[in-house]
């Protein structure tokens, strides 16, 4: 059960990081266009991403997955104020690094599952 929840949590976090990077890319593309609005992840999605390293125990993990899923089902993007190209590039790089870290965590999780199923050879 805990493996299913941790994999679901990482999968959800990957989706949010992807959304974050795509939003930054859209913001960069529209930076010099008049009449466009800068967008950001809303507070619920952002707080979920920030809480991932602090999740402890199966109950906390299940609750966080459910809360994050509810946040993503709603409008996950909200209008933001003015921005700069530097800020947007920094957001995109940060989202990319977090995505890469999460894929590494997921890969290690699957390696442990493979080892537990196949045993040592």
KAZIBEL-V880232 format. One record per run of one state. SS is the DSSP state (H for helix, E for strand, C for the rest). FROM is the first residue (numbers start at 0). TO is the last residue. If there is no record, write none. Layout:
BEGIN
((SS/FROM/TO) (SS/FROM/TO))
END
This chain:
BEGIN
((C/0/0) (H/1/28) (C/29/37) (E/38/40) (C/41/41) (H/42/53) (C/54/55) (H/56/72) (C/73/75) (E/76/78) (C/79/83) (H/84/117) (C/118/120))
END
